Every structure is written in structure tokens, then in C-alpha cells.
């Protein structure tokens, strides 16, 4: 058996897809095989496409209480460093 080893993003450690169509296909496949709904987004670090479990359109809106806040807390006056 020959396994395809995908490249991973150094920043997010996510699989890198070089075009949106390929990423979308992988997302569809994940939903078919595992029932996991994934969204495609473009990575600002490496410029390729990644999959995310969270809908990028809703992730910046209200977060349900059972989903704890992300590790990086937004303190007053603190600007997240862009890498
Ligand atoms: Zn990336």
C-alpha cells in the first residue's frame, strides 16, 4: 500500500491544500466518512487552504458556554502579534 503523506502547515499543523477545490473535496469526504462537518479557509500564514471544525463565519460571534474560550485571551490593550 502506498500512502500519500500530506504536507502540514508549520503554523497550524494542518494539512495543506493548494487549491480550494481539493480542500473542499477533503471536507466533503470527511463528512461522508466520519460525519464530521469541516469548513475550508485560507491560511494567512502559509497561503494554502486548510480545514477547520468551526465555521469561520460564526467563530467570531457568540461562543456557546460549553465551548471554553480559546487559549489566547484578549486582554485589554493587548494586540495579538501577527506572525
Ligand atoms: Zn497554514
PDB file of the backbone (N, CA, C, O) and the ligand in Angstrom, with CONECT records:
HET     ZN  A 101       1
ATOM      1  N   UNK A   1       0.848  -1.203   0.000  1.00  0.00           N
ATOM      2  CA  UNK A   1       0.000   0.000   0.000  1.00  0.00           C
ATOM      3  C   UNK A   1       0.878   1.245   0.000  1.00  0.00           C
ATOM      4  O   UNK A   1       1.922   1.305   0.650  1.00  0.00           O
ATOM      5  N   UNK A   2       0.436   2.187  -0.719  1.00  0.00           N
ATOM      6  CA  UNK A   2       1.174   3.446  -0.771  1.00  0.00           C
ATOM      7  C   UNK A   2       0.314   4.554  -0.172  1.00  0.00           C
ATOM      8  O   UNK A   2      -0.804   4.812  -0.618  1.00  0.00           O
ATOM      9  N   UNK A   3       0.856   5.185   0.827  1.00  0.00           N
ATOM     10  CA  UNK A   3       0.093   6.242   1.480  1.00  0.00           C
ATOM     11  C   UNK A   3       0.631   7.610   1.079  1.00  0.00           C
ATOM     12  O   UNK A   3       1.838   7.847   1.045  1.00  0.00           O
ATOM     13  N   UNK A   4      -0.278   8.466   0.787  1.00  0.00           N
ATOM     14  CA  UNK A   4       0.074   9.837   0.472  1.00  0.00           C
ATOM     15  C   UNK A   4       0.225  10.604   1.778  1.00  0.00           C
ATOM     16  O   UNK A   4      -0.709  10.684   2.576  1.00  0.00           O
ATOM     17  N   UNK A   5       1.401  11.162   1.984  1.00  0.00           N
ATOM     18  CA  UNK A   5       1.631  11.927   3.198  1.00  0.00           C
ATOM     19  C   UNK A   5       1.499  13.414   2.891  1.00  0.00           C
ATOM     20  O   UNK A   5       2.354  13.992   2.220  1.00  0.00           O
ATOM     21  N   UNK A   6       0.454  14.015   3.371  1.00  0.00           N
ATOM     22  CA  UNK A   6       0.263  15.429   3.053  1.00  0.00           C
ATOM     23  C   UNK A   6       1.223  16.320   3.821  1.00  0.00           C
ATOM     24  O   UNK A   6       1.643  16.003   4.934  1.00  0.00           O
ATOM     25  N   UNK A   7       1.552  17.423   3.212  1.00  0.00           N
ATOM     26  CA  UNK A   7       2.371  18.407   3.909  1.00  0.00           C
ATOM     27  C   UNK A   7       1.518  19.133   4.929  1.00  0.00           C
ATOM     28  O   UNK A   7       0.314  19.313   4.747  1.00  0.00           O
ATOM     29  N   UNK A   8       2.165  19.546   6.004  1.00  0.00           N
ATOM     30  CA  UNK A   8       1.424  20.248   7.043  1.00  0.00           C
ATOM     31  C   UNK A   8       1.982  21.650   7.249  1.00  0.00           C
ATOM     32  O   UNK A   8       3.172  21.915   7.081  1.00  0.00           O
ATOM     33  N   UNK A   9       1.084  22.510   7.611  1.00  0.00           N
ATOM     34  CA  UNK A   9       1.433  23.903   7.850  1.00  0.00           C
ATOM     35  C   UNK A   9       2.278  24.016   9.109  1.00  0.00           C
ATOM     36  O   UNK A   9       1.956  23.410  10.131  1.00  0.00           O
ATOM     37  N   UNK A  10       3.342  24.777   9.043  1.00  0.00           N
ATOM     38  CA  UNK A  10       4.205  24.915  10.218  1.00  0.00           C
ATOM     39  C   UNK A  10       3.532  25.733  11.318  1.00  0.00           C
ATOM     40  O   UNK A  10       3.869  25.586  12.493  1.00  0.00           O
ATOM     41  N   UNK A  11       2.601  26.575  10.953  1.00  0.00           N
ATOM     42  CA  UNK A  11       1.950  27.419  11.957  1.00  0.00           C
ATOM     43  C   UNK A  11       0.780  26.719  12.632  1.00  0.00           C
ATOM     44  O   UNK A  11       0.630  26.777  13.852  1.00  0.00           O
ATOM     45  N   UNK A  12      -0.039  26.065  11.839  1.00  0.00           N
ATOM     46  CA  UNK A  12      -1.261  25.484  12.388  1.00  0.00           C
ATOM     47  C   UNK A  12      -1.203  23.967  12.477  1.00  0.00           C
ATOM     48  O   UNK A  12      -2.068  23.347  13.095  1.00  0.00           O
ATOM     49  N   UNK A  13      -0.191  23.366  11.866  1.00  0.00           N
ATOM     50  CA  UNK A  13      -0.043  21.911  11.805  1.00  0.00           C
ATOM     51  C   UNK A  13      -1.214  21.248  11.096  1.00  0.00           C
ATOM     52  O   UNK A  13      -1.489  20.067  11.307  1.00  0.00           O
ATOM     53  N   UNK A  14      -1.890  22.000  10.267  1.00  0.00           N
ATOM     54  CA  UNK A  14      -2.991  21.433   9.495  1.00  0.00           C
ATOM     55  C   UNK A  14      -2.478  21.015   8.123  1.00  0.00           C
ATOM     56  O   UNK A  14      -1.456  21.495   7.633  1.00  0.00           O
ATOM     57  N   UNK A  15      -3.225  20.110   7.534  1.00  0.00           N
ATOM     58  CA  UNK A  15      -2.850  19.649   6.189  1.00  0.00           C
ATOM     59  C   UNK A  15      -2.995  20.798   5.196  1.00  0.00           C
ATOM     60  O   UNK A  15      -3.963  21.557   5.231  1.00  0.00           O
ATOM     61  N   UNK A  16      -2.017  20.901   4.320  1.00  0.00           N
ATOM     62  CA  UNK A  16      -2.023  21.983   3.342  1.00  0.00           C
ATOM     63  C   UNK A  16      -2.656  21.512   2.038  1.00  0.00           C
ATOM     64  O   UNK A  16      -2.263  20.493   1.472  1.00  0.00           O
ATOM     65  N   UNK A  17      -3.627  22.260   1.581  1.00  0.00           N
ATOM     66  CA  UNK A  17      -4.223  22.007   0.271  1.00  0.00           C
ATOM     67  C   UNK A  17      -3.904  23.203  -0.610  1.00  0.00           C
ATOM     68  O   UNK A  17      -4.050  24.356  -0.205  1.00  0.00           O
ATOM     69  N   UNK A  18      -3.470  22.902  -1.812  1.00  0.00           N
ATOM     70  CA  UNK A  18      -3.005  24.006  -2.647  1.00  0.00           C
ATOM     71  C   UNK A  18      -4.106  24.694  -3.427  1.00  0.00           C
ATOM     72  O   UNK A  18      -3.894  25.767  -3.993  1.00  0.00           O
ATOM     73  N   UNK A  19      -5.264  24.092  -3.460  1.00  0.00           N
ATOM     74  CA  UNK A  19      -6.377  24.833  -4.045  1.00  0.00           C
ATOM     75  C   UNK A  19      -7.650  24.529  -3.271  1.00  0.00           C
ATOM     76  O   UNK A  19      -7.763  23.517  -2.580  1.00  0.00           O
ATOM     77  N   UNK A  20      -8.584  25.425  -3.409  1.00  0.00           N
ATOM     78  CA  UNK A  20      -9.792  25.346  -2.603  1.00  0.00           C
ATOM     79  C   UNK A  20     -10.625  24.115  -2.960  1.00  0.00           C
ATOM     80  O   UNK A  20     -11.246  23.504  -2.091  1.00  0.00           O
ATOM     81  N   UNK A  21     -10.632  23.760  -4.241  1.00  0.00           N
ATOM     82  CA  UNK A  21     -11.442  22.616  -4.680  1.00  0.00           C
ATOM     83  C   UNK A  21     -10.980  21.323  -4.017  1.00  0.00           C
ATOM     84  O   UNK A  21     -11.799  20.495  -3.617  1.00  0.00           O
ATOM     85  N   UNK A  22      -9.670  21.156  -3.905  1.00  0.00           N
ATOM     86  CA  UNK A  22      -9.124  19.945  -3.276  1.00  0.00           C
ATOM     87  C   UNK A  22      -9.488  19.915  -1.795  1.00  0.00           C
ATOM     88  O   UNK A  22      -9.874  18.878  -1.257  1.00  0.00           O
ATOM     89  N   UNK A  23      -9.362  21.053  -1.160  1.00  0.00           N
ATOM     90  CA  UNK A  23      -9.704  21.134   0.262  1.00  0.00           C
ATOM     91  C   UNK A  23     -11.184  20.848   0.466  1.00  0.00           C
ATOM     92  O   UNK A  23     -11.576  20.150   1.401  1.00  0.00           O
ATOM     93  N   UNK A  24     -11.992  21.396  -0.421  1.00  0.00           N
ATOM     94  CA  UNK A  24     -13.439  21.186  -0.304  1.00  0.00           C
ATOM     95  C   UNK A  24     -13.791  19.712  -0.484  1.00  0.00           C
ATOM     96  O   UNK A  24     -14.684  19.185   0.180  1.00  0.00           O
ATOM     97  N   UNK A  25     -13.073  19.062  -1.394  1.00  0.00           N
ATOM     98  CA  UNK A  25     -13.306  17.633  -1.610  1.00  0.00           C
ATOM     99  C   UNK A  25     -12.967  16.842  -0.365  1.00  0.00           C
ATOM    100  O   UNK A  25     -13.689  15.918   0.008  1.00  0.00           O
ATOM    101  N   UNK A  26     -11.869  17.205   0.278  1.00  0.00           N
ATOM    102  CA  UNK A  26     -11.459  16.521   1.508  1.00  0.00           C
ATOM    103  C   UNK A  26     -12.489  16.757   2.610  1.00  0.00           C
ATOM    104  O   UNK A  26     -12.774  15.865   3.408  1.00  0.00           O
ATOM    105  N   UNK A  27     -13.034  17.952   2.643  1.00  0.00           N
ATOM    106  CA  UNK A  27     -14.057  18.270   3.643  1.00  0.00           C
ATOM    107  C   UNK A  27     -15.312  17.444   3.397  1.00  0.00           C
ATOM    108  O   UNK A  27     -15.919  16.925   4.333  1.00  0.00           O
ATOM    109  N   UNK A  28     -15.692  17.328   2.142  1.00  0.00           N
ATOM    110  CA  UNK A  28     -16.861  16.517   1.792  1.00  0.00           C
ATOM    111  C   UNK A  28     -16.633  15.061   2.164  1.00  0.00           C
ATOM    112  O   UNK A  28     -17.521  14.387   2.686  1.00  0.00           O
ATOM    113  N   UNK A  29     -15.419  14.590   1.883  1.00  0.00           N
ATOM    114  CA  UNK A  29     -15.055  13.209   2.171  1.00  0.00           C
ATOM    115  C   UNK A  29     -15.137  12.932   3.667  1.00  0.00           C
ATOM    116  O   UNK A  29     -15.601  11.873   4.091  1.00  0.00           O
ATOM    117  N   UNK A  30     -14.685  13.891   4.453  1.00  0.00           N
ATOM    118  CA  UNK A  30     -14.720  13.749   5.901  1.00  0.00           C
ATOM    119  C   UNK A  30     -16.158  13.639   6.406  1.00  0.00           C
ATOM    120  O   UNK A  30     -16.458  12.884   7.332  1.00  0.00           O
ATOM    121  N   UNK A  31     -17.021  14.401   5.781  1.00  0.00           N
ATOM    122  CA  UNK A  31     -18.419  14.374   6.197  1.00  0.00           C
ATOM    123  C   UNK A  31     -19.054  13.036   5.838  1.00  0.00           C
ATOM    124  O   UNK A  31     -19.834  12.479   6.610  1.00  0.00           O
ATOM    125  N   UNK A  32     -18.708  12.527   4.653  1.00  0.00           N
ATOM    126  CA  UNK A  32     -19.260  11.246   4.191  1.00  0.00           C
ATOM    127  C   UNK A  32     -18.737  10.106   5.062  1.00  0.00           C
ATOM    128  O   UNK A  32     -19.496   9.231   5.479  1.00  0.00           O
ATOM    129  N   UNK A  33     -17.420  10.129   5.333  1.00  0.00           N
ATOM    130  CA  UNK A  33     -16.802   9.003   6.030  1.00  0.00           C
ATOM    131  C   UNK A  33     -16.985   9.050   7.541  1.00  0.00           C
ATOM    132  O   UNK A  33     -17.185   8.017   8.181  1.00  0.00           O
ATOM    133  N   UNK A  34     -16.916  10.236   8.103  1.00  0.00           N
ATOM    134  CA  UNK A  34     -16.946  10.345   9.563  1.00  0.00           C
ATOM    135  C   UNK A  34     -18.097  11.179  10.089  1.00  0.00           C
ATOM    136  O   UNK A  34     -18.315  11.237  11.299  1.00  0.00           O
ATOM    137  N   UNK A  35     -18.833  11.823   9.202  1.00  0.00           N
ATOM    138  CA  UNK A  35     -19.916  12.687   9.653  1.00  0.00           C
ATOM    139  C   UNK A  35     -19.409  13.954  10.293  1.00  0.00           C
ATOM    140  O   UNK A  35     -20.135  14.632  11.021  1.00  0.00           O
ATOM    141  N   UNK A  36     -18.153  14.273  10.017  1.00  0.00           N
ATOM    142  CA  UNK A  36     -17.559  15.474  10.580  1.00  0.00           C
ATOM    143  C   UNK A  36     -17.667  16.604   9.570  1.00  0.00           C
ATOM    144  O   UNK A  36     -17.120  16.525   8.470  1.00  0.00           O
ATOM    145  N   UNK A  37     -18.362  17.632   9.946  1.00  0.00           N
ATOM    146  CA  UNK A  37     -18.520  18.737   9.026  1.00  0.00           C
ATOM    147  C   UNK A  37     -17.331  19.684   9.168  1.00  0.00           C
ATOM    148  O   UNK A  37     -17.017  20.144  10.266  1.00  0.00           O
ATOM    149  N   UNK A  38     -16.683  19.966   8.056  1.00  0.00           N
ATOM    150  CA  UNK A  38     -15.497  20.815   8.080  1.00  0.00           C
ATOM    151  C   UNK A  38     -15.681  21.990   7.130  1.00  0.00           C
ATOM    152  O   UNK A  38     -16.420  21.916   6.149  1.00  0.00           O
ATOM    153  N   UNK A  39     -14.996  23.060   7.447  1.00  0.00           N
ATOM    154  CA  UNK A  39     -15.042  24.243   6.600  1.00  0.00           C
ATOM    155  C   UNK A  39     -13.654  24.496   6.015  1.00  0.00           C
ATOM    156  O   UNK A  39     -12.633  24.182   6.628  1.00  0.00           O
ATOM    157  N   UNK A  40     -13.647  25.051   4.857  1.00  0.00           N
ATOM    158  CA  UNK A  40     -12.405  25.371   4.173  1.00  0.00           C
ATOM    159  C   UNK A  40     -12.084  26.841   4.403  1.00  0.00           C
ATOM    160  O   UNK A  40     -12.950  27.705   4.266  1.00  0.00           O
ATOM    161  N   UNK A  41     -10.841  27.116   4.752  1.00  0.00           N
ATOM    162  CA  UNK A  41     -10.450  28.515   4.875  1.00  0.00           C
ATOM    163  C   UNK A  41      -9.028  28.684   4.385  1.00  0.00           C
ATOM    164  O   UNK A  41      -8.255  27.727   4.347  1.00  0.00           O
ATOM    165  N   UNK A  42      -8.692  29.890   4.017  1.00  0.00           N
ATOM    166  CA  UNK A  42      -7.347  30.155   3.534  1.00  0.00           C
ATOM    167  C   UNK A  42      -6.472  30.606   4.688  1.00  0.00           C
ATOM    168  O   UNK A  42      -6.825  31.506   5.450  1.00  0.00           O
ATOM    169  N   UNK A  43      -5.322  29.958   4.797  1.00  0.00           N
ATOM    170  CA  UNK A  43      -4.407  30.252   5.894  1.00  0.00           C
ATOM    171  C   UNK A  43      -3.641  31.543   5.605  1.00  0.00           C
ATOM    172  O   UNK A  43      -3.106  31.739   4.513  1.00  0.00           O
ATOM    173  N   UNK A  44      -3.603  32.402   6.595  1.00  0.00           N
ATOM    174  CA  UNK A  44      -2.883  33.669   6.393  1.00  0.00           C
ATOM    175  C   UNK A  44      -1.374  33.500   6.550  1.00  0.00           C
ATOM    176  O   UNK A  44      -0.608  34.398   6.201  1.00  0.00           O
ATOM    177  N   UNK A  45      -0.948  32.359   7.071  1.00  0.00           N
ATOM    178  CA  UNK A  45       0.480  32.145   7.297  1.00  0.00           C
ATOM    179  C   UNK A  45       1.157  31.523   6.085  1.00  0.00           C
ATOM    180  O   UNK A  45       2.194  32.000   5.625  1.00  0.00           O
ATOM    181  N   UNK A  46       0.565  30.466   5.581  1.00  0.00           N
ATOM    182  CA  UNK A  46       1.233  29.748   4.505  1.00  0.00           C
ATOM    183  C   UNK A  46       0.553  29.956   3.159  1.00  0.00           C
ATOM    184  O   UNK A  46       1.112  29.585   2.127  1.00  0.00           O
ATOM    185  N   UNK A  47      -0.640  30.541   3.148  1.00  0.00           N
ATOM    186  CA  UNK A  47      -1.297  30.863   1.888  1.00  0.00           C
ATOM    187  C   UNK A  47      -1.979  29.686   1.213  1.00  0.00           C
ATOM    188  O   UNK A  47      -2.520  29.830   0.116  1.00  0.00           O
ATOM    189  N   UNK A  48      -1.960  28.524   1.853  1.00  0.00           N
ATOM    190  CA  UNK A  48      -2.690  27.393   1.280  1.00  0.00           C
ATOM    191  C   UNK A  48      -4.022  27.257   2.019  1.00  0.00           C
ATOM    192  O   UNK A  48      -4.366  28.072   2.874  1.00  0.00           O
ATOM    193  N   UNK A  49      -4.751  26.216   1.668  1.00  0.00           N
ATOM    194  CA  UNK A  49      -6.085  26.034   2.241  1.00  0.00           C
ATOM    195  C   UNK A  49      -6.060  24.973   3.314  1.00  0.00           C
ATOM    196  O   UNK A  49      -5.403  23.942   3.167  1.00  0.00           O
ATOM    197  N   UNK A  50      -6.774  25.222   4.392  1.00  0.00           N
ATOM    198  CA  UNK A  50      -6.892  24.263   5.488  1.00  0.00           C
ATOM    199  C   UNK A  50      -8.361  23.979   5.762  1.00  0.00           C
ATOM    200  O   UNK A  50      -9.265  24.663   5.282  1.00  0.00           O
ATOM    201  N   UNK A  51      -8.549  22.935   6.556  1.00  0.00           N
ATOM    202  CA  UNK A  51      -9.895  22.591   7.001  1.00  0.00           C
ATOM    203  C   UNK A  51     -10.018  22.918   8.479  1.00  0.00           C
ATOM    204  O   UNK A  51      -9.066  22.761   9.243  1.00  0.00           O
ATOM    205  N   UNK A  52     -11.187  23.368   8.868  1.00  0.00           N
ATOM    206  CA  UNK A  52     -11.405  23.667  10.273  1.00  0.00           C
ATOM    207  C   UNK A  52     -12.739  23.086  10.707  1.00  0.00           C
ATOM    208  O   UNK A  52     -13.671  22.956   9.914  1.00  0.00           O
ATOM    209  N   UNK A  53     -12.806  22.738  11.997  1.00  0.00           N
ATOM    210  CA  UNK A  53     -14.046  22.176  12.534  1.00  0.00           C
ATOM    211  C   UNK A  53     -15.076  23.262  12.787  1.00  0.00           C
ATOM    212  O   UNK A  53     -16.274  22.995  12.881  1.00  0.00           O
ATOM    213  N   UNK A  54     -14.594  24.477  12.895  1.00  0.00           N
ATOM    214  CA  UNK A  54     -15.513  25.561  13.241  1.00  0.00           C
ATOM    215  C   UNK A  54     -15.819  26.374  11.994  1.00  0.00           C
ATOM    216  O   UNK A  54     -14.947  26.635  11.164  1.00  0.00           O
ATOM    217  N   UNK A  55     -17.048  26.756  11.890  1.00  0.00           N
ATOM    218  CA  UNK A  55     -17.440  27.595  10.784  1.00  0.00           C
ATOM    219  C   UNK A  55     -16.761  28.951  10.944  1.00  0.00           C
ATOM    220  O   UNK A  55     -17.033  29.665  11.909  1.00  0.00           O
ATOM    221  N   UNK A  56     -15.886  29.314  10.018  1.00  0.00           N
ATOM    222  CA  UNK A  56     -15.160  30.578  10.191  1.00  0.00           C
ATOM    223  C   UNK A  56     -16.079  31.787  10.209  1.00  0.00           C
ATOM    224  O   UNK A  56     -15.713  32.842  10.728  1.00  0.00           O
ATOM    225  N   UNK A  57     -17.256  31.640   9.652  1.00  0.00           N
ATOM    226  CA  UNK A  57     -18.177  32.778   9.639  1.00  0.00           C
ATOM    227  C   UNK A  57     -18.832  33.005  10.985  1.00  0.00           C
ATOM    228  O   UNK A  57     -19.269  34.116  11.286  1.00  0.00           O
ATOM    229  N   UNK A  58     -18.906  31.950  11.806  1.00  0.00           N
ATOM    230  CA  UNK A  58     -19.578  32.096  13.089  1.00  0.00           C
ATOM    231  C   UNK A  58     -18.610  32.063  14.264  1.00  0.00           C
ATOM    232  O   UNK A  58     -19.009  32.335  15.396  1.00  0.00           O
ATOM    233  N   UNK A  59     -17.332  31.732  14.015  1.00  0.00           N
ATOM    234  CA  UNK A  59     -16.401  31.538  15.120  1.00  0.00           C
ATOM    235  C   UNK A  59     -16.113  32.836  15.868  1.00  0.00           C
ATOM    236  O   UNK A  59     -15.671  32.806  17.016  1.00  0.00           O
ATOM    237  N   UNK A  60     -16.357  33.964  15.229  1.00  0.00           N
ATOM    238  CA  UNK A  60     -16.073  35.220  15.910  1.00  0.00           C
ATOM    239  C   UNK A  60     -17.312  35.785  16.578  1.00  0.00           C
ATOM    240  O   UNK A  60     -17.267  36.846  17.200  1.00  0.00           O
ATOM    241  N   UNK A  61     -18.403  35.077  16.446  1.00  0.00           N
ATOM    242  CA  UNK A  61     -19.617  35.514  17.118  1.00  0.00           C
ATOM    243  C   UNK A  61     -19.749  34.775  18.440  1.00  0.00           C
ATOM    244  O   UNK A  61     -18.798  34.164  18.925  1.00  0.00           O
ATOM    245  N   UNK A  62     -20.927  34.841  19.005  1.00  0.00           N
ATOM    246  CA  UNK A  62     -21.137  34.276  20.329  1.00  0.00           C
ATOM    247  C   UNK A  62     -20.681  32.823  20.411  1.00  0.00           C
ATOM    248  O   UNK A  62     -21.038  31.995  19.573  1.00  0.00           O
ATOM    249  N   UNK A  63     -19.898  32.536  21.422  1.00  0.00           N
ATOM    250  CA  UNK A  63     -19.404  31.190  21.652  1.00  0.00           C
ATOM    251  C   UNK A  63     -20.281  30.545  22.720  1.00  0.00           C
ATOM    252  O   UNK A  63     -20.475  31.131  23.785  1.00  0.00           O
ATOM    253  N   UNK A  64     -20.811  29.366  22.465  1.00  0.00           N
ATOM    254  CA  UNK A  64     -21.623  28.695  23.483  1.00  0.00           C
ATOM    255  C   UNK A  64     -20.840  28.504  24.775  1.00  0.00           C
ATOM    256  O   UNK A  64     -19.618  28.354  24.757  1.00  0.00           O
ATOM    257  N   UNK A  65     -21.554  28.510  25.889  1.00  0.00           N
ATOM    258  CA  UNK A  65     -20.885  28.456  27.184  1.00  0.00           C
ATOM    259  C   UNK A  65     -20.112  27.163  27.382  1.00  0.00           C
ATOM    260  O   UNK A  65     -19.106  27.144  28.091  1.00  0.00           O
ATOM    261  N   UNK A  66     -20.565  26.096  26.770  1.00  0.00           N
ATOM    262  CA  UNK A  66     -19.851  24.837  26.971  1.00  0.00           C
ATOM    263  C   UNK A  66     -18.576  24.755  26.142  1.00  0.00           C
ATOM    264  O   UNK A  66     -17.763  23.851  26.334  1.00  0.00           O
ATOM    265  N   UNK A  67     -18.403  25.690  25.231  1.00  0.00           N
ATOM    266  CA  UNK A  67     -17.153  25.734  24.479  1.00  0.00           C
ATOM    267  C   UNK A  67     -16.274  26.809  25.092  1.00  0.00           C
ATOM    268  O   UNK A  67     -16.514  28.005  24.926  1.00  0.00           O
ATOM    269  N   UNK A  68     -15.269  26.366  25.788  1.00  0.00           N
ATOM    270  CA  UNK A  68     -14.446  27.340  26.507  1.00  0.00           C
ATOM    271  C   UNK A  68     -13.717  28.263  25.552  1.00  0.00           C
ATOM    272  O   UNK A  68     -13.537  27.960  24.372  1.00  0.00           O
ATOM    273  N   UNK A  69     -13.313  29.369  26.080  1.00  0.00           N
ATOM    274  CA  UNK A  69     -12.633  30.371  25.273  1.00  0.00           C
ATOM    275  C   UNK A  69     -11.301  29.832  24.773  1.00  0.00           C
ATOM    276  O   UNK A  69     -10.703  28.935  25.366  1.00  0.00           O
ATOM    277  N   UNK A  70     -10.864  30.400  23.680  1.00  0.00           N
ATOM    278  CA  UNK A  70      -9.584  29.999  23.125  1.00  0.00           C
ATOM    279  C   UNK A  70      -8.450  30.346  24.094  1.00  0.00           C
ATOM    280  O   UNK A  70      -8.582  31.257  24.911  1.00  0.00           O
ATOM    281  N   UNK A  71      -7.342  29.617  23.997  1.00  0.00           N
ATOM    282  CA  UNK A  71      -6.223  29.842  24.927  1.00  0.00           C
ATOM    283  C   UNK A  71      -5.725  31.284  24.942  1.00  0.00           C
ATOM    284  O   UNK A  71      -5.382  31.816  25.998  1.00  0.00           O
ATOM    285  N   UNK A  72      -5.686  31.910  23.772  1.00  0.00           N
ATOM    286  CA  UNK A  72      -5.188  33.280  23.774  1.00  0.00           C
ATOM    287  C   UNK A  72      -6.306  34.230  24.190  1.00  0.00           C
ATOM    288  O   UNK A  72      -7.251  34.466  23.436  1.00  0.00           O
ATOM    289  N   UNK A  73      -6.187  34.756  25.371  1.00  0.00           N
ATOM    290  CA  UNK A  73      -7.220  35.653  25.871  1.00  0.00           C
ATOM    291  C   UNK A  73      -6.967  37.061  25.357  1.00  0.00           C
ATOM    292  O   UNK A  73      -5.826  37.499  25.209  1.00  0.00           O
ATOM    293  N   UNK A  74      -8.030  37.729  25.100  1.00  0.00           N
ATOM    294  CA  UNK A  74      -7.901  39.095  24.610  1.00  0.00           C
ATOM    295  C   UNK A  74      -7.956  40.054  25.788  1.00  0.00           C
ATOM    296  O   UNK A  74      -9.024  40.483  26.225  1.00  0.00           O
ATOM    297  N   UNK A  75      -6.783  40.371  26.279  1.00  0.00           N
ATOM    298  CA  UNK A  75      -6.728  41.298  27.400  1.00  0.00           C
ATOM    299  C   UNK A  75      -6.873  42.725  26.896  1.00  0.00           C
ATOM    300  O   UNK A  75      -6.647  43.026  25.724  1.00  0.00           O
ATOM    301  N   UNK A  76      -7.249  43.569  27.802  1.00  0.00           N
ATOM    302  CA  UNK A  76      -7.454  44.956  27.425  1.00  0.00           C
ATOM    303  C   UNK A  76      -6.140  45.578  26.966  1.00  0.00           C
ATOM    304  O   UNK A  76      -5.137  45.524  27.678  1.00  0.00           O
ATOM    305  N   UNK A  77      -6.152  46.158  25.793  1.00  0.00           N
ATOM    306  CA  UNK A  77      -4.969  46.823  25.294  1.00  0.00           C
ATOM    307  C   UNK A  77      -3.927  45.891  24.710  1.00  0.00           C
ATOM    308  O   UNK A  77      -2.857  46.334  24.295  1.00  0.00           O
ATOM    309  N   UNK A  78      -4.228  44.620  24.676  1.00  0.00           N
ATOM    310  CA  UNK A  78      -3.250  43.681  24.143  1.00  0.00           C
ATOM    311  C   UNK A  78      -3.574  43.391  22.688  1.00  0.00           C
ATOM    312  O   UNK A  78      -4.686  42.982  22.355  1.00  0.00           O
ATOM    313  N   UNK A  79      -2.603  43.604  21.840  1.00  0.00           N
ATOM    314  CA  UNK A  79      -2.802  43.302  20.424  1.00  0.00           C
ATOM    315  C   UNK A  79      -2.103  41.990  20.100  1.00  0.00           C
ATOM    316  O   UNK A  79      -0.908  41.833  20.353  1.00  0.00           O
ATOM    317  N   UNK A  80      -2.855  41.051  19.540  1.00  0.00           N
ATOM    318  CA  UNK A  80      -2.214  39.772  19.167  1.00  0.00           C
ATOM    319  C   UNK A  80      -1.140  40.000  18.123  1.00  0.00           C
ATOM    320  O   UNK A  80      -1.332  40.738  17.156  1.00  0.00           O
ATOM    321  N   UNK A  81      -0.034  39.367  18.333  1.00  0.00           N
ATOM    322  CA  UNK A  81       1.096  39.515  17.415  1.00  0.00           C
ATOM    323  C   UNK A  81       0.815  38.738  16.137  1.00  0.00           C
ATOM    324  O   UNK A  81       0.476  37.556  16.177  1.00  0.00           O
ATOM    325  N   UNK A  82       0.959  39.406  15.024  1.00  0.00           N
ATOM    326  CA  UNK A  82       0.780  38.720  13.732  1.00  0.00           C
ATOM    327  C   UNK A  82       2.089  38.108  13.303  1.00  0.00           C
ATOM    328  O   UNK A  82       3.128  38.767  13.261  1.00  0.00           O
ATOM    329  N   UNK A  83       2.013  36.814  12.981  1.00  0.00           N
ATOM    330  CA  UNK A  83       3.231  36.166  12.546  1.00  0.00           C
ATOM    331  C   UNK A  83       3.246  36.022  11.049  1.00  0.00           C
ATOM    332  O   UNK A  83       4.206  35.492  10.489  1.00  0.00           O
TER     333      UNK A  83
HETATM  334 ZN    ZN A 101      -1.189  27.319   7.047  1.00  0.00          ZN
END
